[in-house]
Structures are given as structure tokens and as C-alpha cells.
């Protein structure tokens, strides 16, 4: 059971890193395609994409980083992931543009870092 838990947690951490990377690519692509070329605004700037992404980040983060923090007392990872989710949430309220992208990319970077640290520390226990 313990090994199965670690396997699932590792997969979810890896999914968290992947989703964080895709989110960052989405932000940069949105700025470039909409800002410079004027295309794709209806799809790339759809607020629903951001809400779904944040919901996935909270769910996966709670399952991996949150449970690991509770189980092993790794509150620094919880703080790191929480700070990232807070920045991502703030990005929802500033409107589309550079500020949103900076908040979101900063947030997903912190969340991805928390997942990566979680993966590395999980391999040793």
C-alpha cells in the first residue's frame, strides 16, 4: 500500500509539473499571439481555461504537496505551493495582459518547484 501511494503521488507530482509548464506556455503564447499578431484571443483568453487550470492545480497540489506536508511535516513545501496558488489566483483578478501572465507564470513556477522538490524528497523515503 505504501509503495502504491508513493507511485500515485509521484505520478500526480509529475502531472503537476507538466500542467504548470503547459500553463506557462499558454500564458506566453497568449501574449505573443494576441498581443503581437492579434489572433486567437477568443480561445487563448477564455477565462474558463484559467479557472479549470487553477482547479486542477489546487486538486493535484492538495493531493500531493498537501498530503506530504501533513504526513512528513514539510510545511515549507506547503507554503511554497500555497504561495504559487495564491499568485495564480491573483492572476484571475487582474484582467488579461502582462500582469496576469507575470502572476500566473510566477505562480506556476512556484507550484512546479514544490512538485519537483516533493518528487525528489519522495524518492529518498
DSSP file (Angstrom, degrees, kcal/mol; ACC not computed):
  #  RESIDUE AA STRUCTURE BP1 BP2  ACC     N-H-->O    O-->H-N    N-H-->O    O-->H-N    TCO  KAPPA ALPHA  PHI   PSI    X-CA   Y-CA   Z-CA
    1    1 A X     >        0   0    0      0, 0.0     4,-2.5     0, 0.0     5,-0.2   0.000 360.0 360.0 360.0 -44.1    0.0    0.0    0.0
    2    2 A X  H  >  +     0   0    0      1,-0.2     4,-2.1     2,-0.2     5,-0.1   0.904 360.0  47.3 -61.7 -42.2    2.8    2.4    0.9
    3    3 A X  H  > S+     0   0    0      2,-0.2     4,-2.2     1,-0.2    -1,-0.2   0.887 111.3  51.2 -66.8 -39.2    4.6    1.8   -2.4
    4    4 A X  H  > S+     0   0    0      2,-0.2     4,-2.4     1,-0.2    -2,-0.2   0.901 108.8  51.9 -63.7 -41.2    1.3    2.2   -4.3
    5    5 A X  H  X S+     0   0    0     -4,-2.5     4,-2.9     1,-0.2    -2,-0.2   0.928 110.1  48.2 -60.1 -46.3    0.7    5.5   -2.6
    6    6 A X  H  X S+     0   0    0     -4,-2.1     4,-2.8     1,-0.2    -2,-0.2   0.885 110.6  51.9 -63.2 -38.8    4.2    6.8   -3.5
    7    7 A X  H  X S+     0   0    0     -4,-2.2     4,-2.2     2,-0.2    -1,-0.2   0.928 113.0  43.8 -63.7 -45.6    3.7    5.7   -7.1
    8    8 A X  H  X S+     0   0    0     -4,-2.4     4,-2.5     2,-0.2    -2,-0.2   0.928 114.7  49.8 -65.0 -44.6    0.4    7.6   -7.4
    9    9 A X  H  X S+     0   0    0     -4,-2.9     4,-2.8     1,-0.2    -2,-0.2   0.914 110.3  50.2 -61.7 -43.1    1.8   10.6   -5.6
   10   10 A X  H  X S+     0   0    0     -4,-2.8     4,-2.5     2,-0.2    -1,-0.2   0.910 110.9  49.3 -62.0 -42.0    4.8   10.7   -7.9
   11   11 A X  H  X S+     0   0    0     -4,-2.2     4,-2.4     2,-0.2    -1,-0.2   0.911 112.4  47.7 -63.8 -41.6    2.6   10.5  -11.0
   12   12 A X  H  X S+     0   0    0     -4,-2.5     4,-2.4     2,-0.2    -2,-0.2   0.895 110.9  51.3 -67.3 -39.0    0.4   13.3   -9.6
   13   13 A X  H  X S+     0   0    0     -4,-2.8     4,-2.1     2,-0.2    -2,-0.2   0.926 111.3  48.0 -61.0 -43.7    3.5   15.4   -8.8
   14   14 A X  H  X S+     0   0    0     -4,-2.5     4,-2.4     1,-0.2    -2,-0.2   0.889 110.8  51.0 -64.5 -39.0    4.8   14.8  -12.4
   15   15 A X  H  X S+     0   0    0     -4,-2.4     4,-3.0     2,-0.2     5,-0.2   0.887 108.1  53.9 -63.6 -38.3    1.3   15.7  -13.8
   16   16 A X  H  X S+     0   0    0     -4,-2.4     4,-2.2     2,-0.2    -2,-0.2   0.899 109.0  47.2 -62.1 -41.5    1.5   18.9  -11.6
   17   17 A X  H  X S+     0   0    0     -4,-2.1     4,-2.4     2,-0.2    -2,-0.2   0.922 113.6  48.6 -65.4 -44.0    4.9   19.8  -13.2
   18   18 A X  H  X S+     0   0    0     -4,-2.4     4,-2.6     2,-0.2    -2,-0.2   0.932 112.3  47.3 -62.2 -47.2    3.5   19.1  -16.7
   19   19 A X  H  X S+     0   0    0     -4,-3.0     4,-2.3     1,-0.2    -1,-0.2   0.889 110.8  52.9 -63.5 -38.7    0.4   21.2  -16.1
   20   20 A X  H  X S+     0   0    0     -4,-2.2     4,-2.2    -5,-0.2    -1,-0.2   0.925 110.6  47.4 -61.2 -44.3    2.4   24.0  -14.7
   21   21 A X  H  X S+     0   0    0     -4,-2.4     4,-2.4     1,-0.2    -2,-0.2   0.911 111.5  49.9 -63.5 -42.9    4.6   24.0  -17.8
   22   22 A X  H  X S+     0   0    0     -4,-2.6     4,-2.5     1,-0.2    -1,-0.2   0.878 109.2  53.0 -63.3 -36.9    1.7   23.9  -20.1
   23   23 A X  H  X S+     0   0    0     -4,-2.3     4,-2.3     2,-0.2    -1,-0.2   0.921 108.9  48.7 -64.2 -43.8    0.1   26.8  -18.2
   24   24 A X  H  X S+     0   0    0     -4,-2.2     4,-2.3     2,-0.2     5,-0.2   0.912 112.1  48.7 -63.0 -42.3    3.3   28.9  -18.6
   25   25 A X  H  X S+     0   0    0     -4,-2.4     4,-3.1     1,-0.2     5,-0.3   0.914 109.8  52.9 -62.1 -42.6    3.4   28.1  -22.4
   26   26 A X  H  X S+     0   0    0     -4,-2.5     4,-2.5     2,-0.2    -2,-0.2   0.906 109.5  49.0 -58.8 -43.8   -0.3   29.1  -22.6
   27   27 A X  H  X S+     0   0    0     -4,-2.3     4,-2.1     2,-0.2    -2,-0.2   0.939 114.7  43.0 -63.5 -47.9    0.5   32.4  -21.0
   28   28 A X  H  X S+     0   0    0     -4,-2.3     4,-2.5     1,-0.2     5,-0.2   0.922 115.1  49.6 -65.7 -43.7    3.4   33.3  -23.2
   29   29 A X  H  X S+     0   0    0     -4,-3.1     4,-3.2     1,-0.2     5,-0.4   0.894 109.0  53.9 -62.1 -39.2    1.6   32.1  -26.3
   30   30 A X  H  X>S+     0   0    0     -4,-2.5     4,-2.1    -5,-0.3     5,-0.7   0.924 110.5  45.3 -60.8 -45.1   -1.4   34.1  -25.4
   31   31 A X  I  X>S+     0   0    0     -4,-2.1     4,-1.7     3,-0.2     5,-0.7   0.934 118.4  42.7 -64.0 -46.0    0.6   37.3  -25.1
   32   32 A X  I  X>S+     0   0    0     -4,-2.5     4,-1.6     3,-0.2     5,-1.3   0.959 119.7  40.3 -66.7 -52.0    2.5   36.7  -28.3
   33   33 A X  I  <5S+     0   0    0     -4,-3.2     6,-2.5    -5,-0.2     5,-0.4   0.904 127.2  31.7 -68.3 -41.6   -0.4   35.5  -30.4
   34   34 A X  I  X5S+     0   0    0     -4,-2.1     4,-0.5    -5,-0.4    -3,-0.2   0.929 125.6  41.0 -81.8 -47.1   -3.0   38.0  -29.2
   35   35 A X  I  <<S+     0   0    0     -4,-1.7    -3,-0.2    -5,-0.7    -2,-0.2   0.914 129.2  23.8 -70.0 -44.6   -0.7   41.0  -28.4
   36   36 A X  I  <<S+     0   0    0     -4,-1.6    -3,-0.2    -5,-0.7    -1,-0.1   0.854 137.4  25.1 -92.2 -37.9    1.6   40.8  -31.4
   37   37 A X  T  4<S-     0   0    0     -5,-1.3    -3,-0.2    -4,-0.3    -4,-0.1   0.637  89.8-133.5-105.4 -16.7   -0.4   39.0  -34.1
   38   38 A X     <  +     0   0    0     -4,-0.5     2,-0.3    -5,-0.4    -4,-0.3   0.771  63.4 119.9  71.7  26.0   -3.9   39.8  -32.9
   39   39 A X        +     0   0    0     -6,-2.5    -1,-0.2     1,-0.1    -2,-0.2  -0.881  55.9  23.7-122.8 155.4   -5.1   36.2  -33.3
   40   40 A X     >  +     0   0    0     -2,-0.3     4,-2.9    -3,-0.1     3,-0.5   0.553  68.7 135.0  78.7   9.6   -6.6   33.5  -31.0
   41   41 A X  H  >  +     0   0    0      1,-0.2     4,-1.7     2,-0.2    -2,-0.1   0.861  67.7  56.4 -60.9 -38.1   -8.0   35.9  -28.4
   42   42 A X  H  4 S+     0   0    0      2,-0.2    -1,-0.2     1,-0.1    -3,-0.0   0.852 120.2  28.9 -63.5 -34.7  -11.3   34.1  -28.1
   43   43 A X  H >4 S+     0   0    0     -3,-0.5     3,-1.2     2,-0.1    -2,-0.2   0.915 123.4  44.6 -90.9 -52.3   -9.7   30.8  -27.3
   44   44 A X  H 3< S+     0   0    0     -4,-2.9    -3,-0.2     1,-0.3    -2,-0.2   0.790 118.0  43.9 -67.6 -28.7   -6.5   31.8  -25.5
   45   45 A X  T 3< S+     0   0    0     -4,-1.7     2,-0.3    -5,-0.4    -1,-0.3   0.282  77.7 132.8-101.2  11.2   -8.0   34.5  -23.3
   46   46 A X    X>  -     0   0    0     -3,-1.2     3,-1.2     1,-0.2     4,-0.8  -0.480  53.3-144.8 -63.5 120.5  -11.1   32.5  -22.4
   47   47 A X  H 3> S+     0   0    0     -2,-0.3     4,-2.0     1,-0.3     3,-0.2   0.767  94.5  68.7 -60.5 -25.1  -11.4   32.9  -18.6
   48   48 A X  H 3> S+     0   0    0      1,-0.2     4,-2.5     2,-0.2    -1,-0.3   0.851  92.6  58.3 -64.2 -33.6  -12.7   29.3  -18.3
   49   49 A X  H <> S+     0   0    0     -3,-1.2     4,-2.3     1,-0.2    -1,-0.2   0.908 107.9  46.8 -59.9 -42.3   -9.3   27.9  -19.2
   50   50 A X  H  X S+     0   0    0     -4,-0.8     4,-2.4     2,-0.2    -2,-0.2   0.887 111.5  50.0 -70.3 -38.8   -7.8   29.8  -16.3
   51   51 A X  H  X S+     0   0    0     -4,-2.0     4,-2.3     2,-0.2    -2,-0.2   0.921 113.0  46.2 -65.0 -43.9  -10.5   28.6  -13.8
   52   52 A X  H  X S+     0   0    0     -4,-2.5     4,-2.5     2,-0.2    -2,-0.2   0.920 112.7  50.7 -65.1 -43.5  -10.1   25.0  -14.9
   53   53 A X  H  X S+     0   0    0     -4,-2.3     4,-2.3    -5,-0.2    -2,-0.2   0.903 111.4  47.7 -60.3 -42.3   -6.3   25.2  -14.7
   54   54 A X  H  X S+     0   0    0     -4,-2.4     4,-2.6     2,-0.2    -1,-0.2   0.901 110.5  51.9 -66.6 -40.5   -6.5   26.7  -11.2
   55   55 A X  H  X S+     0   0    0     -4,-2.3     4,-2.4     2,-0.2    -2,-0.2   0.919 111.4  47.2 -61.9 -43.1   -8.9   24.0  -10.1
   56   56 A X  H  X S+     0   0    0     -4,-2.5     4,-2.9     2,-0.2     5,-0.3   0.910 111.8  50.9 -62.7 -42.4   -6.6   21.3  -11.4
   57   57 A X  H  X S+     0   0    0     -4,-2.3     4,-2.4     1,-0.2     5,-0.2   0.911 112.1  46.3 -63.1 -42.4   -3.6   22.9   -9.7
   58   58 A X  H  X S+     0   0    0     -4,-2.6     4,-2.5     2,-0.2     5,-0.2   0.929 115.0  47.0 -65.7 -44.6   -5.4   23.1   -6.4
   59   59 A X  H  X S+     0   0    0     -4,-2.4     4,-2.1    -5,-0.2    -2,-0.2   0.954 117.7  40.0 -62.9 -52.0   -6.6   19.5   -6.6
   60   60 A X  H  X S+     0   0    0     -4,-2.9     4,-2.1     1,-0.2     5,-0.4   0.900 116.6  51.2 -66.9 -40.4   -3.3   18.0   -7.6
   61   61 A X  H  X>S+     0   0    0     -4,-2.4     5,-2.6    -5,-0.3     4,-0.8   0.906 110.3  48.7 -63.0 -41.6   -1.4   20.2   -5.2
   62   62 A X  I  <>S+     0   0    0     -4,-2.5     5,-1.2    -5,-0.2    -1,-0.2   0.908 113.1  48.1 -64.6 -41.1   -3.6   19.3   -2.3
   63   63 A X  I  <5S+     0   0    0     -4,-2.1    -1,-0.2    -5,-0.2    -2,-0.2   0.844 128.1  20.3 -69.5 -33.5   -3.3   15.6   -3.1
   64   64 A X  I  X5S+     0   0    0     -4,-2.1     4,-1.9    -5,-0.2     5,-0.2   0.895 133.5  28.6-102.2 -63.4    0.5   15.6   -3.4
   65   65 A X  I  X5S+     0   0    0     -4,-0.8     4,-2.4    -5,-0.4    -3,-0.2   0.928 124.1  48.0 -68.7 -45.5    2.1   18.6   -1.7
   66   66 A X  I  ><S+     0   0    0     -5,-2.6     4,-2.2     2,-0.2     5,-0.2   0.938 114.2  44.5 -62.4 -48.9   -0.6   19.0    0.9
   67   67 A X  H  ><S+     0   0    0     -5,-1.2     4,-2.8    -6,-0.3    -1,-0.2   0.892 114.5  49.8 -64.7 -38.7   -0.8   15.3    1.9
   68   68 A X  H  X S+     0   0    0     -4,-1.9     4,-2.8     2,-0.2     6,-0.6   0.884 109.3  52.2 -66.4 -38.1    3.0   15.1    2.0
   69   69 A X  H  X S+     0   0    0     -4,-2.4     4,-1.4     2,-0.2     5,-0.3   0.913 114.3  42.6 -63.9 -42.0    3.3   18.2    4.2
   70   70 A X  H  < S+     0   0    0     -4,-2.2    -2,-0.2     2,-0.2    -1,-0.2   0.925 118.2  45.2 -68.5 -44.7    0.8   16.8    6.6
   71   71 A X  H  < S+     0   0    0     -4,-2.8    -2,-0.2    -5,-0.2    -3,-0.2   0.881 130.0  21.2 -69.1 -39.8    2.3   13.3    6.6
   72   72 A X  H  < S-     0   0    0     -4,-2.8    -1,-0.2    -5,-0.2    -2,-0.2   0.357 103.2-113.1-114.8   4.1    6.0   14.3    6.9
   73   73 A X     <  +     0   0    0     -4,-1.4     2,-1.7    -5,-0.2     3,-0.3   0.794  59.4 153.8  70.7  27.6    5.8   17.8    8.3
   74   74 A X    >>  +     0   0    0     -6,-0.6     4,-1.3    -5,-0.3     3,-0.6  -0.508   3.4 156.3 -88.9  69.3    7.1   19.5    5.2
   75   75 A X  H 3>  +     0   0    0     -2,-1.7     4,-2.5     1,-0.2    -1,-0.2   0.761  65.0  65.7 -69.6 -24.6    5.4   22.8    5.8
   76   76 A X  H 3> S+     0   0    0     -3,-0.3     4,-2.3     2,-0.2    -1,-0.2   0.887 102.3  48.5 -64.9 -36.9    7.9   24.7    3.7
   77   77 A X  H <> S+     0   0    0     -3,-0.6     4,-3.0     2,-0.2     5,-0.3   0.891 110.5  51.2 -67.3 -38.8    6.6   22.8    0.6
   78   78 A X  H  X S+     0   0    0     -4,-1.3     4,-2.6     2,-0.2    -2,-0.2   0.909 111.6  47.4 -63.4 -41.7    3.0   23.6    1.6
   79   79 A X  H  X S+     0   0    0     -4,-2.5     4,-2.5     2,-0.2    -2,-0.2   0.903 113.0  48.9 -65.1 -41.8    4.0   27.3    1.9
   80   80 A X  H  X S+     0   0    0     -4,-2.3     4,-2.0     2,-0.2    -2,-0.2   0.947 115.5  42.8 -63.8 -49.7    5.8   27.3   -1.5
   81   81 A X  H  X S+     0   0    0     -4,-3.0     4,-2.5     1,-0.2    -2,-0.2   0.899 114.2  51.8 -63.2 -40.7    2.9   25.6   -3.2
   82   82 A X  H  X S+     0   0    0     -4,-2.6     4,-2.2    -5,-0.3    -2,-0.2   0.887 108.0  51.2 -63.6 -39.7    0.4   27.8   -1.4
   83   83 A X  H  X S+     0   0    0     -4,-2.5     4,-2.2     2,-0.2    -1,-0.2   0.912 110.7  49.5 -63.0 -41.8    2.3   30.9   -2.5
   84   84 A X  H  X S+     0   0    0     -4,-2.0     4,-2.3     1,-0.2    -2,-0.2   0.923 111.1  48.0 -62.8 -44.7    2.2   29.7   -6.1
   85   85 A X  H  X S+     0   0    0     -4,-2.5     4,-2.5     1,-0.2    -1,-0.2   0.859 109.5  54.5 -64.8 -34.6   -1.5   29.0   -6.0
   86   86 A X  H  X S+     0   0    0     -4,-2.2     4,-2.5     2,-0.2    -1,-0.2   0.915 108.8  47.4 -64.8 -42.8   -2.1   32.5   -4.5
   87   87 A X  H  X S+     0   0    0     -4,-2.2     4,-1.8     2,-0.2    -2,-0.2   0.913 112.0  50.5 -64.2 -41.1   -0.2   34.1   -7.3
   88   88 A X  H  X S+     0   0    0     -4,-2.3     4,-0.7     1,-0.2    -2,-0.2   0.910 111.1  48.8 -62.5 -41.4   -2.2   32.1   -9.8
   89   89 A X  H >X S+     0   0    0     -4,-2.5     3,-1.2     1,-0.2     4,-0.5   0.909 107.9  53.9 -64.7 -42.5   -5.5   33.1   -8.1
   90   90 A X  H >X S+     0   0    0     -4,-2.5     3,-1.5     1,-0.3     4,-0.5   0.862 100.0  63.0 -59.8 -34.9   -4.4   36.8   -8.2
   91   91 A X  H >< S+     0   0    0     -4,-1.8     3,-0.5     1,-0.3     4,-0.3   0.774  94.4  61.5 -61.0 -26.1   -3.9   36.4  -11.9
   92   92 A X  H << S+     0   0    0     -3,-1.2    -1,-0.3    -4,-0.7     3,-0.2   0.741 106.1  46.4 -69.5 -22.1   -7.6   35.7  -12.3
   93   93 A X  H << S+     0   0    0     -3,-1.5    -1,-0.2    -4,-0.5    -2,-0.2   0.446  97.6  66.6-105.0  -1.2   -8.5   39.1  -10.9
   94   94 A X  S << S-     0   0    0     -3,-0.5    -1,-0.2    -4,-0.5     6,-0.2   0.480  99.5-118.3 -99.4  -1.7   -6.2   41.5  -12.8
   95   95 A X        -     0   0    0     -4,-0.3     5,-0.4    -3,-0.2    -1,-0.2  -0.004  46.8 -47.2  83.1 164.2   -7.6   41.1  -16.3
   96   96 A X  S    S+     0   0    0      4,-0.1     2,-0.3     3,-0.1     3,-0.2  -0.358  93.6  59.9 -71.8 147.2   -5.8   39.7  -19.3
   97   97 A X  S  > S-     0   0    0      1,-0.2     4,-2.3    -2,-0.1     5,-0.2  -0.914 100.1 -30.2 137.0-161.8   -2.4   41.0  -20.2
   98   98 A X  H  > S+     0   0    0     -2,-0.3     4,-2.8     1,-0.2     5,-0.2   0.881 128.4  52.9 -62.6 -42.8    1.1   41.3  -18.9
   99   99 A X  H  > S+     0   0    0      1,-0.2     4,-2.4     2,-0.2     5,-0.2   0.921 110.7  47.8 -61.7 -43.7    0.2   41.5  -15.2
  100  100 A X  H  > S+     0   0    0     -5,-0.4     4,-2.8     1,-0.2     5,-0.2   0.936 113.0  48.5 -60.8 -46.8   -1.9   38.3  -15.5
  101  101 A X  H  X S+     0   0    0     -4,-2.3     4,-3.0     1,-0.2     5,-0.3   0.912 111.7  48.8 -62.5 -43.4    0.8   36.5  -17.3
  102  102 A X  H  X S+     0   0    0     -4,-2.8     4,-2.3     2,-0.2    -1,-0.2   0.920 114.4  45.2 -64.2 -43.8    3.5   37.5  -14.8
  103  103 A X  H  X S+     0   0    0     -4,-2.4     4,-2.4    -5,-0.2    -2,-0.2   0.931 117.2  45.0 -63.6 -45.2    1.4   36.5  -11.8
  104  104 A X  H  X S+     0   0    0     -4,-2.8     4,-3.2    -5,-0.2     5,-0.3   0.932 114.5  46.5 -67.7 -46.4    0.4   33.2  -13.4
  105  105 A X  H  X S+     0   0    0     -4,-3.0     4,-1.9    -5,-0.2    -1,-0.2   0.908 114.1  49.1 -64.3 -41.2    3.9   32.3  -14.6
  106  106 A X  H  X S+     0   0    0     -4,-2.3     4,-1.8    -5,-0.3    -1,-0.2   0.920 113.8  47.6 -60.5 -43.1    5.3   33.2  -11.2
  107  107 A X  H  X S+     0   0    0     -4,-2.4     4,-2.4     1,-0.2    -2,-0.2   0.931 111.9  46.7 -65.0 -47.8    2.7   31.1   -9.6
  108  108 A X  H  X S+     0   0    0     -4,-3.2     4,-2.7     1,-0.2    -1,-0.2   0.827 109.3  56.8 -67.7 -28.6    3.1   28.0  -11.8
  109  109 A X  H  X S+     0   0    0     -4,-1.9     4,-2.3    -5,-0.3    -1,-0.2   0.924 109.5  44.6 -65.3 -43.5    6.8   28.2  -11.3
  110  110 A X  H  X S+     0   0    0     -4,-1.8     4,-2.3     2,-0.2    -2,-0.2   0.909 114.7  48.3 -66.5 -42.0    6.5   28.0   -7.6
  111  111 A X  H  X S+     0   0    0     -4,-2.4     4,-2.3     2,-0.2    -2,-0.2   0.929 112.4  48.9 -64.2 -44.3    3.9   25.2   -7.8
  112  112 A X  H  X S+     0   0    0     -4,-2.7     4,-2.6     1,-0.2    -2,-0.2   0.909 110.2  51.7 -61.6 -41.6    6.1   23.3  -10.2
  113  113 A X  H  X S+     0   0    0     -4,-2.3     4,-2.6     1,-0.2     5,-0.2   0.910 108.7  50.7 -62.0 -42.0    9.2   23.8   -7.9
  114  114 A X  H  X S+     0   0    0     -4,-2.3     4,-2.3     1,-0.2    -1,-0.2   0.909 111.4  48.4 -62.1 -41.6    7.2   22.4   -4.9
  115  115 A X  H  X S+     0   0    0     -4,-2.3     4,-2.4     2,-0.2    -2,-0.2   0.915 111.3  49.9 -64.1 -42.4    6.2   19.4   -7.0
  116  116 A X  H  X S+     0   0    0     -4,-2.6     4,-2.5     2,-0.2    -2,-0.2   0.922 112.2  46.7 -63.7 -44.2    9.8   18.8   -8.1
  117  117 A X  H  X S+     0   0    0     -4,-2.6     4,-2.7     1,-0.2     5,-0.3   0.907 111.3  53.2 -63.1 -40.5   11.1   19.0   -4.5
  118  118 A X  H  X S+     0   0    0     -4,-2.3     4,-2.0    -5,-0.2    -2,-0.2   0.902 109.6  48.1 -60.4 -42.2    8.3   16.7   -3.5
  119  119 A X  H  X S+     0   0    0     -4,-2.4     4,-1.5     2,-0.2    -2,-0.2   0.943 113.6  46.7 -63.6 -48.3    9.3   14.2   -6.1
  120  120 A X  H  X S+     0   0    0     -4,-2.5     4,-0.5     1,-0.2    -2,-0.2   0.896 115.6  44.3 -64.5 -40.8   13.0   14.3   -5.1
  121  121 A X  H >< S+     0   0    0     -4,-2.7     3,-0.7     1,-0.2     4,-0.4   0.835 109.5  57.5 -73.3 -31.4   12.3   14.0   -1.4
  122  122 A X  H >< S+     0   0    0     -4,-2.0     3,-0.8    -5,-0.3    -1,-0.2   0.804  98.8  60.1 -68.3 -28.8    9.8   11.3   -2.0
  123  123 A X  H 3< S+     0   0    0     -4,-1.5    -1,-0.2     1,-0.2    -2,-0.2   0.737 103.1  52.5 -69.8 -21.7   12.4    9.1   -3.8
  124  124 A X  T <<        0   0    0     -3,-0.7    -1,-0.2    -4,-0.5    -2,-0.2   0.510 360.0 360.0 -94.9  -5.0   14.6    9.1   -0.7
  125  125 A X    <         0   0    0     -3,-0.8    -1,-0.2    -4,-0.4    -2,-0.2   0.395 360.0 360.0-116.4 360.0   11.9    7.9    1.8
